[in-house]
Amino acid sequence: MAGLKDKRGFIDKDRIDLSERKAVEYWMKRWGVTQDQIVSAHRKVGRMVKDIATELGKKR
């Protein structure tokens, strides 16, 4: 599985799993958004990073 390396292992670069705290924190920092914004976009468009980024107006 291709992913982004963090201290504990890999973060999936194509999907966001809201149950993985480190993954959510990574995307919050990368996009400069809150967890609530990520959760809201996730519920609206699904778990794909590209779709969430588009919803938030951010680059993947």
CHARMM-style PDB file with segment names, atoms N, HN, CA, C and O in Angstrom:
ATOM      1  N   MET     1       0.844  -1.173   0.000  1.00  0.00      PROA
ATOM      2  CA  MET     1       0.000   0.000   0.000  1.00  0.00      PROA
ATOM      3  C   MET     1       0.891   1.238   0.000  1.00  0.00      PROA
ATOM      4  O   MET     1       1.794   1.371   0.826  1.00  0.00      PROA
ATOM      5  N   ALA     2       0.627   2.122  -0.920  1.00  0.00      PROA
ATOM      6  HN  ALA     2      -0.106   2.014  -1.591  1.00  0.00      PROA
ATOM      7  CA  ALA     2       1.374   3.383  -0.968  1.00  0.00      PROA
ATOM      8  C   ALA     2       0.770   4.347   0.037  1.00  0.00      PROA
ATOM      9  O   ALA     2      -0.451   4.448   0.157  1.00  0.00      PROA
ATOM     10  N   GLY     3       1.610   5.039   0.742  1.00  0.00      PROA
ATOM     11  HN  GLY     3       2.602   4.957   0.645  1.00  0.00      PROA
ATOM     12  CA  GLY     3       1.099   5.969   1.735  1.00  0.00      PROA
ATOM     13  C   GLY     3       2.156   6.944   2.170  1.00  0.00      PROA
ATOM     14  O   GLY     3       3.295   6.907   1.705  1.00  0.00      PROA
ATOM     15  N   LEU     4       1.766   7.809   3.062  1.00  0.00      PROA
ATOM     16  HN  LEU     4       0.840   7.839   3.440  1.00  0.00      PROA
ATOM     17  CA  LEU     4       2.672   8.795   3.619  1.00  0.00      PROA
ATOM     18  C   LEU     4       3.210   8.264   4.938  1.00  0.00      PROA
ATOM     19  O   LEU     4       2.442   7.786   5.773  1.00  0.00      PROA
ATOM     20  N   LYS     5       4.508   8.343   5.131  1.00  0.00      PROA
ATOM     21  HN  LYS     5       5.131   8.731   4.453  1.00  0.00      PROA
ATOM     22  CA  LYS     5       5.145   7.801   6.331  1.00  0.00      PROA
ATOM     23  C   LYS     5       4.932   8.736   7.512  1.00  0.00      PROA
ATOM     24  O   LYS     5       5.159   9.939   7.386  1.00  0.00      PROA
ATOM     25  N   ASP     6       4.509   8.223   8.635  1.00  0.00      PROA
ATOM     26  HN  ASP     6       4.325   7.245   8.737  1.00  0.00      PROA
ATOM     27  CA  ASP     6       4.479   8.970   9.886  1.00  0.00      PROA
ATOM     28  C   ASP     6       5.232   8.151  10.926  1.00  0.00      PROA
ATOM     29  O   ASP     6       5.833   7.131  10.587  1.00  0.00      PROA
ATOM     30  N   LYS     7       5.209   8.570  12.162  1.00  0.00      PROA
ATOM     31  HN  LYS     7       4.720   9.398  12.437  1.00  0.00      PROA
ATOM     32  CA  LYS     7       6.006   7.910  13.202  1.00  0.00      PROA
ATOM     33  C   LYS     7       5.562   6.476  13.475  1.00  0.00      PROA
ATOM     34  O   LYS     7       6.388   5.641  13.843  1.00  0.00      PROA
ATOM     35  N   ARG     8       4.277   6.173  13.303  1.00  0.00      PROA
ATOM     36  HN  ARG     8       3.606   6.852  13.004  1.00  0.00      PROA
ATOM     37  CA  ARG     8       3.781   4.844  13.611  1.00  0.00      PROA
ATOM     38  C   ARG     8       3.679   3.927  12.406  1.00  0.00      PROA
ATOM     39  O   ARG     8       3.549   2.714  12.568  1.00  0.00      PROA
ATOM     40  N   GLY     9       3.733   4.470  11.218  1.00  0.00      PROA
ATOM     41  HN  GLY     9       3.839   5.455  11.086  1.00  0.00      PROA
ATOM     42  CA  GLY     9       3.562   3.624  10.046  1.00  0.00      PROA
ATOM     43  C   GLY     9       3.210   4.464   8.839  1.00  0.00      PROA
ATOM     44  O   GLY     9       3.852   5.478   8.565  1.00  0.00      PROA
ATOM     45  N   PHE    10       2.188   4.036   8.122  1.00  0.00      PROA
ATOM     46  HN  PHE    10       1.667   3.213   8.346  1.00  0.00      PROA
ATOM     47  CA  PHE    10       1.813   4.726   6.903  1.00  0.00      PROA
ATOM     48  C   PHE    10       0.424   5.343   7.022  1.00  0.00      PROA
ATOM     49  O   PHE    10      -0.472   4.798   7.667  1.00  0.00      PROA
ATOM     50  N   ILE    11       0.279   6.498   6.376  1.00  0.00      PROA
ATOM     51  HN  ILE    11       1.007   6.940   5.852  1.00  0.00      PROA
ATOM     52  CA  ILE    11      -1.018   7.151   6.255  1.00  0.00      PROA
ATOM     53  C   ILE    11      -1.421   7.009   4.799  1.00  0.00      PROA
ATOM     54  O   ILE    11      -0.652   7.365   3.907  1.00  0.00      PROA
ATOM     55  N   ASP    12      -2.605   6.498   4.549  1.00  0.00      PROA
ATOM     56  HN  ASP    12      -3.230   6.209   5.274  1.00  0.00      PROA
ATOM     57  CA  ASP    12      -3.094   6.319   3.187  1.00  0.00      PROA
ATOM     58  C   ASP    12      -3.189   7.674   2.503  1.00  0.00      PROA
ATOM     59  O   ASP    12      -3.823   8.589   3.028  1.00  0.00      PROA
ATOM     60  N   LYS    13      -2.568   7.812   1.340  1.00  0.00      PROA
ATOM     61  HN  LYS    13      -2.053   7.069   0.914  1.00  0.00      PROA
ATOM     62  CA  LYS    13      -2.556   9.096   0.649  1.00  0.00      PROA
ATOM     63  C   LYS    13      -3.783   9.299  -0.235  1.00  0.00      PROA
ATOM     64  O   LYS    13      -3.977  10.391  -0.769  1.00  0.00      PROA
ATOM     65  N   ASP    14      -4.612   8.273  -0.400  1.00  0.00      PROA
ATOM     66  HN  ASP    14      -4.454   7.386   0.033  1.00  0.00      PROA
ATOM     67  CA  ASP    14      -5.780   8.373  -1.270  1.00  0.00      PROA
ATOM     68  C   ASP    14      -7.106   8.483  -0.522  1.00  0.00      PROA
ATOM     69  O   ASP    14      -8.091   8.987  -1.062  1.00  0.00      PROA
ATOM     70  N   ARG    15      -7.125   8.010   0.719  1.00  0.00      PROA
ATOM     71  HN  ARG    15      -6.325   7.600   1.157  1.00  0.00      PROA
ATOM     72  CA  ARG    15      -8.364   8.001   1.502  1.00  0.00      PROA
ATOM     73  C   ARG    15      -8.100   8.505   2.914  1.00  0.00      PROA
ATOM     74  O   ARG    15      -7.017   8.309   3.465  1.00  0.00      PROA
ATOM     75  N   ILE    16      -9.110   9.159   3.492  1.00  0.00      PROA
ATOM     76  HN  ILE    16      -9.990   9.319   3.044  1.00  0.00      PROA
ATOM     77  CA  ILE    16      -8.988   9.593   4.879  1.00  0.00      PROA
ATOM     78  C   ILE    16      -9.903   8.724   5.731  1.00  0.00      PROA
ATOM     79  O   ILE    16     -11.109   8.657   5.492  1.00  0.00      PROA
ATOM     80  N   ASP    17      -9.324   8.061   6.721  1.00  0.00      PROA
ATOM     81  HN  ASP    17      -8.345   8.116   6.914  1.00  0.00      PROA
ATOM     82  CA  ASP    17     -10.075   7.262   7.681  1.00  0.00      PROA
ATOM     83  C   ASP    17     -10.195   8.105   8.941  1.00  0.00      PROA
ATOM     84  O   ASP    17      -9.203   8.350   9.628  1.00  0.00      PROA
ATOM     85  N   LEU    18     -11.406   8.548   9.242  1.00  0.00      PROA
ATOM     86  HN  LEU    18     -12.212   8.350   8.684  1.00  0.00      PROA
ATOM     87  CA  LEU    18     -11.613   9.442  10.384  1.00  0.00      PROA
ATOM     88  C   LEU    18     -11.266   8.784  11.718  1.00  0.00      PROA
ATOM     89  O   LEU    18     -11.082   9.486  12.712  1.00  0.00      PROA
ATOM     90  N   SER    19     -11.173   7.465  11.765  1.00  0.00      PROA
ATOM     91  HN  SER    19     -11.323   6.894  10.957  1.00  0.00      PROA
ATOM     92  CA  SER    19     -10.833   6.791  13.014  1.00  0.00      PROA
ATOM     93  C   SER    19      -9.327   6.787  13.263  1.00  0.00      PROA
ATOM     94  O   SER    19      -8.882   6.421  14.350  1.00  0.00      PROA
ATOM     95  N   GLU    20      -8.537   7.193  12.264  1.00  0.00      PROA
ATOM     96  HN  GLU    20      -8.898   7.491  11.381  1.00  0.00      PROA
ATOM     97  CA  GLU    20      -7.084   7.262  12.421  1.00  0.00      PROA
ATOM     98  C   GLU    20      -6.681   8.699  12.758  1.00  0.00      PROA
ATOM     99  O   GLU    20      -6.564   9.550  11.876  1.00  0.00      PROA
ATOM    100  N   ARG    21      -6.472   8.946  14.041  1.00  0.00      PROA
ATOM    101  HN  ARG    21      -6.567   8.254  14.757  1.00  0.00      PROA
ATOM    102  CA  ARG    21      -6.174  10.292  14.542  1.00  0.00      PROA
ATOM    103  C   ARG    21      -4.974  10.930  13.854  1.00  0.00      PROA
ATOM    104  O   ARG    21      -5.019  12.102  13.481  1.00  0.00      PROA
ATOM    105  N   LYS    22      -3.908  10.164  13.687  1.00  0.00      PROA
ATOM    106  HN  LYS    22      -3.872   9.212  13.990  1.00  0.00      PROA
ATOM    107  CA  LYS    22      -2.691  10.707  13.063  1.00  0.00      PROA
ATOM    108  C   LYS    22      -2.946  11.146  11.622  1.00  0.00      PROA
ATOM    109  O   LYS    22      -2.416  12.164  11.177  1.00  0.00      PROA
ATOM    110  N   ALA    23      -3.750  10.384  10.903  1.00  0.00      PROA
ATOM    111  HN  ALA    23      -4.180   9.557  11.264  1.00  0.00      PROA
ATOM    112  CA  ALA    23      -4.072  10.737   9.518  1.00  0.00      PROA
ATOM    113  C   ALA    23      -4.866  12.039   9.470  1.00  0.00      PROA
ATOM    114  O   ALA    23      -4.579  12.913   8.653  1.00  0.00      PROA
ATOM    115  N   VAL    24      -5.852  12.167  10.334  1.00  0.00      PROA
ATOM    116  HN  VAL    24      -6.086  11.457  10.998  1.00  0.00      PROA
ATOM    117  CA  VAL    24      -6.662  13.395  10.376  1.00  0.00      PROA
ATOM    118  C   VAL    24      -5.784  14.579  10.758  1.00  0.00      PROA
ATOM    119  O   VAL    24      -5.901  15.649  10.161  1.00  0.00      PROA
ATOM    120  N   GLU    25      -4.912  14.405  11.740  1.00  0.00      PROA
ATOM    121  HN  GLU    25      -4.817  13.535  12.225  1.00  0.00      PROA
ATOM    122  CA  GLU    25      -4.001  15.480  12.148  1.00  0.00      PROA
ATOM    123  C   GLU    25      -3.066  15.889  11.003  1.00  0.00      PROA
ATOM    124  O   GLU    25      -2.780  17.072  10.820  1.00  0.00      PROA
ATOM    125  N   TYR    26      -2.601  14.912  10.245  1.00  0.00      PROA
ATOM    126  HN  TYR    26      -2.834  13.951  10.394  1.00  0.00      PROA
ATOM    127  CA  TYR    26      -1.725  15.201   9.108  1.00  0.00      PROA
ATOM    128  C   TYR    26      -2.444  16.102   8.104  1.00  0.00      PROA
ATOM    129  O   TYR    26      -1.904  17.125   7.685  1.00  0.00      PROA
ATOM    130  N   TRP    27      -3.660  15.719   7.722  1.00  0.00      PROA
ATOM    131  HN  TRP    27      -4.099  14.888   8.063  1.00  0.00      PROA
ATOM    132  CA  TRP    27      -4.391  16.507   6.723  1.00  0.00      PROA
ATOM    133  C   TRP    27      -4.822  17.858   7.279  1.00  0.00      PROA
ATOM    134  O   TRP    27      -4.866  18.837   6.534  1.00  0.00      PROA
ATOM    135  N   MET    28      -5.142  17.938   8.573  1.00  0.00      PROA
ATOM    136  HN  MET    28      -5.107  17.143   9.178  1.00  0.00      PROA
ATOM    137  CA  MET    28      -5.473  19.229   9.192  1.00  0.00      PROA
ATOM    138  C   MET    28      -4.300  20.192   9.049  1.00  0.00      PROA
ATOM    139  O   MET    28      -4.473  21.349   8.666  1.00  0.00      PROA
ATOM    140  N   LYS    29      -3.116  19.704   9.360  1.00  0.00      PROA
ATOM    141  HN  LYS    29      -2.975  18.764   9.672  1.00  0.00      PROA
ATOM    142  CA  LYS    29      -1.910  20.539   9.288  1.00  0.00      PROA
ATOM    143  C   LYS    29      -1.576  20.892   7.844  1.00  0.00      PROA
ATOM    144  O   LYS    29      -1.253  22.041   7.542  1.00  0.00      PROA
ATOM    145  N   ARG    30      -1.651  19.920   6.962  1.00  0.00      PROA
ATOM    146  HN  ARG    30      -1.913  18.986   7.207  1.00  0.00      PROA
ATOM    147  CA  ARG    30      -1.304  20.147   5.554  1.00  0.00      PROA
ATOM    148  C   ARG    30      -2.224  21.173   4.894  1.00  0.00      PROA
ATOM    149  O   ARG    30      -1.765  22.023   4.131  1.00  0.00      PROA
ATOM    150  N   TRP    31      -3.529  21.092   5.190  1.00  0.00      PROA
ATOM    151  HN  TRP    31      -3.902  20.401   5.809  1.00  0.00      PROA
ATOM    152  CA  TRP    31      -4.491  21.998   4.556  1.00  0.00      PROA
ATOM    153  C   TRP    31      -4.794  23.231   5.382  1.00  0.00      PROA
ATOM    154  O   TRP    31      -5.391  24.177   4.869  1.00  0.00      PROA
ATOM    155  N   GLY    32      -4.400  23.249   6.647  1.00  0.00      PROA
ATOM    156  HN  GLY    32      -3.915  22.480   7.064  1.00  0.00      PROA
ATOM    157  CA  GLY    32      -4.696  24.389   7.507  1.00  0.00      PROA
ATOM    158  C   GLY    32      -6.177  24.518   7.814  1.00  0.00      PROA
ATOM    159  O   GLY    32      -6.734  25.615   7.795  1.00  0.00      PROA
ATOM    160  N   VAL    33      -6.810  23.384   8.097  1.00  0.00      PROA
ATOM    161  HN  VAL    33      -6.358  22.492   8.112  1.00  0.00      PROA
ATOM    162  CA  VAL    33      -8.242  23.356   8.400  1.00  0.00      PROA
ATOM    163  C   VAL    33      -8.466  22.675   9.746  1.00  0.00      PROA
ATOM    164  O   VAL    33      -7.545  22.100  10.327  1.00  0.00      PROA
ATOM    165  N   THR    34      -9.697  22.749  10.230  1.00  0.00      PROA
ATOM    166  HN  THR    34     -10.445  23.216   9.758  1.00  0.00      PROA
ATOM    167  CA  THR    34     -10.038  22.103  11.497  1.00  0.00      PROA
ATOM    168  C   THR    34     -10.526  20.684  11.259  1.00  0.00      PROA
ATOM    169  O   THR    34     -10.849  20.297  10.136  1.00  0.00      PROA
ATOM    170  N   GLN    35     -10.572  19.926  12.329  1.00  0.00      PROA
ATOM    171  HN  GLN    35     -10.309  20.240  13.241  1.00  0.00      PROA
ATOM    172  CA  GLN    35     -11.093  18.566  12.247  1.00  0.00      PROA
ATOM    173  C   GLN    35     -12.554  18.587  11.828  1.00  0.00      PROA
ATOM    174  O   GLN    35     -12.988  17.739  11.048  1.00  0.00      PROA
ATOM    175  N   ASP    36     -13.316  19.545  12.338  1.00  0.00      PROA
ATOM    176  HN  ASP    36     -12.963  20.234  12.972  1.00  0.00      PROA
ATOM    177  CA  ASP    36     -14.730  19.648  11.974  1.00  0.00      PROA
ATOM    178  C   ASP    36     -14.920  19.875  10.479  1.00  0.00      PROA
ATOM    179  O   ASP    36     -15.849  19.334   9.879  1.00  0.00      PROA
ATOM    180  N   GLN    37     -14.036  20.678   9.875  1.00  0.00      PROA
ATOM    181  HN  GLN    37     -13.281  21.117  10.363  1.00  0.00      PROA
ATOM    182  CA  GLN    37     -14.125  20.910   8.438  1.00  0.00      PROA
ATOM    183  C   GLN    37     -13.845  19.627   7.659  1.00  0.00      PROA
ATOM    184  O   GLN    37     -14.516  19.343   6.667  1.00  0.00      PROA
ATOM    185  N   ILE    38     -12.862  18.858   8.102  1.00  0.00      PROA
ATOM    186  HN  ILE    38     -12.317  19.089   8.908  1.00  0.00      PROA
ATOM    187  CA  ILE    38     -12.558  17.591   7.433  1.00  0.00      PROA
ATOM    188  C   ILE    38     -13.715  16.617   7.588  1.00  0.00      PROA
ATOM    189  O   ILE    38     -14.112  15.969   6.619  1.00  0.00      PROA
ATOM    190  N   VAL    39     -14.259  16.505   8.788  1.00  0.00      PROA
ATOM    191  HN  VAL    39     -13.937  17.031   9.575  1.00  0.00      PROA
ATOM    192  CA  VAL    39     -15.377  15.587   9.044  1.00  0.00      PROA
ATOM    193  C   VAL    39     -16.581  15.979   8.194  1.00  0.00      PROA
ATOM    194  O   VAL    39     -17.228  15.114   7.604  1.00  0.00      PROA
ATOM    195  N   SER    40     -16.884  17.257   8.126  1.00  0.00      PROA
ATOM    196  HN  SER    40     -16.358  17.960   8.605  1.00  0.00      PROA
ATOM    197  CA  SER    40     -18.021  17.737   7.343  1.00  0.00      PROA
ATOM    198  C   SER    40     -17.839  17.411   5.861  1.00  0.00      PROA
ATOM    199  O   SER    40     -18.764  16.923   5.213  1.00  0.00      PROA
ATOM    200  N   ALA    41     -16.648  17.681   5.325  1.00  0.00      PROA
ATOM    201  HN  ALA    41     -15.896  18.078   5.852  1.00  0.00      PROA
ATOM    202  CA  ALA    41     -16.375  17.385   3.920  1.00  0.00      PROA
ATOM    203  C   ALA    41     -16.407  15.874   3.674  1.00  0.00      PROA
ATOM    204  O   ALA    41     -16.903  15.424   2.641  1.00  0.00      PROA
ATOM    205  N   HSD    42     -15.884  15.098   4.612  1.00  0.00      PROA
ATOM    206  HN  HSD    42     -15.482  15.463   5.451  1.00  0.00      PROA
ATOM    207  CA  HSD    42     -15.869  13.636   4.516  1.00  0.00      PROA
ATOM    208  C   HSD    42     -17.297  13.112   4.421  1.00  0.00      PROA
ATOM    209  O   HSD    42     -17.585  12.241   3.600  1.00  0.00      PROA
ATOM    210  N   ARG    43     -18.181  13.631   5.243  1.00  0.00      PROA
ATOM    211  HN  ARG    43     -17.948  14.339   5.909  1.00  0.00      PROA
ATOM    212  CA  ARG    43     -19.587  13.198   5.224  1.00  0.00      PROA
ATOM    213  C   ARG    43     -20.289  13.606   3.933  1.00  0.00      PROA
ATOM    214  O   ARG    43     -21.171  12.897   3.448  1.00  0.00      PROA
ATOM    215  N   LYS    44     -19.898  14.741   3.385  1.00  0.00      PROA
ATOM    216  HN  LYS    44     -19.181  15.317   3.779  1.00  0.00      PROA
ATOM    217  CA  LYS    44     -20.556  15.263   2.190  1.00  0.00      PROA
ATOM    218  C   LYS    44     -20.104  14.557   0.914  1.00  0.00      PROA
ATOM    219  O   LYS    44     -20.935  14.199   0.079  1.00  0.00      PROA
ATOM    220  N   VAL    45     -18.779  14.352   0.752  1.00  0.00      PROA
ATOM    221  HN  VAL    45     -18.104  14.643   1.429  1.00  0.00      PROA
ATOM    222  CA  VAL    45     -18.268  13.837  -0.521  1.00  0.00      PROA
ATOM    223  C   VAL    45     -17.627  12.455  -0.443  1.00  0.00      PROA
ATOM    224  O   VAL    45     -17.280  11.886  -1.477  1.00  0.00      PROA
ATOM    225  N   GLY    46     -17.463  11.909   0.746  1.00  0.00      PROA
ATOM    226  HN  GLY    46     -17.745  12.371   1.587  1.00  0.00      PROA
ATOM    227  CA  GLY    46     -16.849  10.589   0.873  1.00  0.00      PROA
ATOM    228  C   GLY    46     -15.428  10.672   1.397  1.00  0.00      PROA
ATOM    229  O   GLY    46     -14.983  11.727   1.850  1.00  0.00      PROA
ATOM    230  N   ARG    47     -14.721   9.557   1.335  1.00  0.00      PROA
ATOM    231  HN  ARG    47     -15.083   8.700   0.967  1.00  0.00      PROA
ATOM    232  CA  ARG    47     -13.424   9.462   2.007  1.00  0.00      PROA
ATOM    233  C   ARG    47     -12.211   9.708   1.125  1.00  0.00      PROA
ATOM    234  O   ARG    47     -11.085   9.689   1.622  1.00  0.00      PROA
ATOM    235  N   MET    48     -12.405   9.938  -0.161  1.00  0.00      PROA
ATOM    236  HN  MET    48     -13.320   9.953  -0.564  1.00  0.00      PROA
ATOM    237  CA  MET    48     -11.277  10.142  -1.069  1.00  0.00      PROA
ATOM    238  C   MET    48     -10.648  11.515  -0.838  1.00  0.00      PROA
ATOM    239  O   MET    48     -11.344  12.529  -0.800  1.00  0.00      PROA
ATOM    240  N   VAL    49      -9.316  11.533  -0.685  1.00  0.00      PROA
ATOM    241  HN  VAL    49      -8.750  10.709  -0.716  1.00  0.00      PROA
ATOM    242  CA  VAL    49      -8.579  12.768  -0.404  1.00  0.00      PROA
ATOM    243  C   VAL    49      -8.831  13.817  -1.480  1.00  0.00      PROA
ATOM    244  O   VAL    49      -9.026  14.990  -1.165  1.00  0.00      PROA
ATOM    245  N   LYS    50      -8.828  13.409  -2.743  1.00  0.00      PROA
ATOM    246  HN  LYS    50      -8.669  12.456  -2.999  1.00  0.00      PROA
ATOM    247  CA  LYS    50      -9.013  14.383  -3.833  1.00  0.00      PROA
ATOM    248  C   LYS    50     -10.379  15.058  -3.750  1.00  0.00      PROA
ATOM    249  O   LYS    50     -10.492  16.253  -4.022  1.00  0.00      PROA
ATOM    250  N   ASP    51     -11.419  14.307  -3.379  1.00  0.00      PROA
ATOM    251  HN  ASP    51     -11.327  13.336  -3.158  1.00  0.00      PROA
ATOM    252  CA  ASP    51     -12.758  14.871  -3.272  1.00  0.00      PROA
ATOM    253  C   ASP    51     -12.873  15.811  -2.062  1.00  0.00      PROA
ATOM    254  O   ASP    51     -13.498  16.869  -2.146  1.00  0.00      PROA
ATOM    255  N   ILE    52     -12.269  15.415  -0.952  1.00  0.00      PROA
ATOM    256  HN  ILE    52     -11.762  14.556  -0.884  1.00  0.00      PROA
ATOM    257  CA  ILE    52     -12.292  16.247   0.249  1.00  0.00      PROA
ATOM    258  C   ILE    52     -11.505  17.527   0.002  1.00  0.00      PROA
ATOM    259  O   ILE    52     -11.944  18.607   0.399  1.00  0.00      PROA
ATOM    260  N   ALA    53     -10.359  17.424  -0.641  1.00  0.00      PROA
ATOM    261  HN  ALA    53     -10.002  16.547  -0.963  1.00  0.00      PROA
ATOM    262  CA  ALA    53      -9.553  18.602  -0.953  1.00  0.00      PROA
ATOM    263  C   ALA    53     -10.339  19.575  -1.827  1.00  0.00      PROA
ATOM    264  O   ALA    53     -10.327  20.782  -1.584  1.00  0.00      PROA
ATOM    265  N   THR    54     -11.014  19.056  -2.830  1.00  0.00      PROA
ATOM    266  HN  THR    54     -11.024  18.075  -3.027  1.00  0.00      PROA
ATOM    267  CA  THR    54     -11.825  19.903  -3.710  1.00  0.00      PROA
ATOM    268  C   THR    54     -12.928  20.587  -2.928  1.00  0.00      PROA
ATOM    269  O   THR    54     -13.177  21.777  -3.119  1.00  0.00      PROA
ATOM    270  N   GLU    55     -13.586  19.855  -2.056  1.00  0.00      PROA
ATOM    271  HN  GLU    55     -13.384  18.888  -1.901  1.00  0.00      PROA
ATOM    272  CA  GLU    55     -14.670  20.410  -1.240  1.00  0.00      PROA
ATOM    273  C   GLU    55     -14.151  21.530  -0.334  1.00  0.00      PROA
ATOM    274  O   GLU    55     -14.847  22.520  -0.106  1.00  0.00      PROA
ATOM    275  N   LEU    56     -12.941  21.373   0.176  1.00  0.00      PROA
ATOM    276  HN  LEU    56     -12.376  20.569  -0.009  1.00  0.00      PROA
ATOM    277  CA  LEU    56     -12.350  22.375   1.058  1.00  0.00      PROA
ATOM    278  C   LEU    56     -11.658  23.498   0.292  1.00  0.00      PROA
ATOM    279  O   LEU    56     -11.208  24.474   0.891  1.00  0.00      PROA
ATOM    280  N   GLY    57     -11.572  23.363  -1.028  1.00  0.00      PROA
ATOM    281  HN  GLY    57     -11.938  22.570  -1.515  1.00  0.00      PROA
ATOM    282  CA  GLY    57     -10.905  24.358  -1.842  1.00  0.00      PROA
ATOM    283  C   GLY    57      -9.385  24.320  -1.701  1.00  0.00      PROA
ATOM    284  O   GLY    57      -8.715  25.346  -1.825  1.00  0.00      PROA
ATOM    285  N   LYS    58      -8.852  23.134  -1.443  1.00  0.00      PROA
ATOM    286  HN  LYS    58      -9.396  22.301  -1.342  1.00  0.00      PROA
ATOM    287  CA  LYS    58      -7.413  22.946  -1.242  1.00  0.00      PROA
ATOM    288  C   LYS    58      -6.846  22.065  -2.328  1.00  0.00      PROA
ATOM    289  O   LYS    58      -7.573  21.326  -2.992  1.00  0.00      PROA
ATOM    290  N   LYS    59      -5.530  22.150  -2.507  1.00  0.00      PROA
ATOM    291  HN  LYS    59      -4.939  22.750  -1.968  1.00  0.00      PROA
ATOM    292  CA  LYS    59      -4.852  21.234  -3.414  1.00  0.00      PROA
ATOM    293  C   LYS    59      -4.560  19.947  -2.671  1.00  0.00      PROA
ATOM    294  O   LYS    59      -4.282  19.955  -1.471  1.00  0.00      PROA
ATOM    295  N   ARG    60      -4.625  18.871  -3.377  1.00  0.00      PROA
ATOM    296  HN  ARG    60      -4.851  18.865  -4.351  1.00  0.00      PROA
ATOM    297  CA  ARG    60      -4.355  17.567  -2.786  1.00  0.00      PROA
ATOM    298  C   ARG    60      -2.927  17.523  -2.375  1.00  0.00      PROA
ATOM    299  OT1 ARG    60      -2.467  16.511  -1.848  1.00  0.00      PROA
TER     300      ARG     60
END
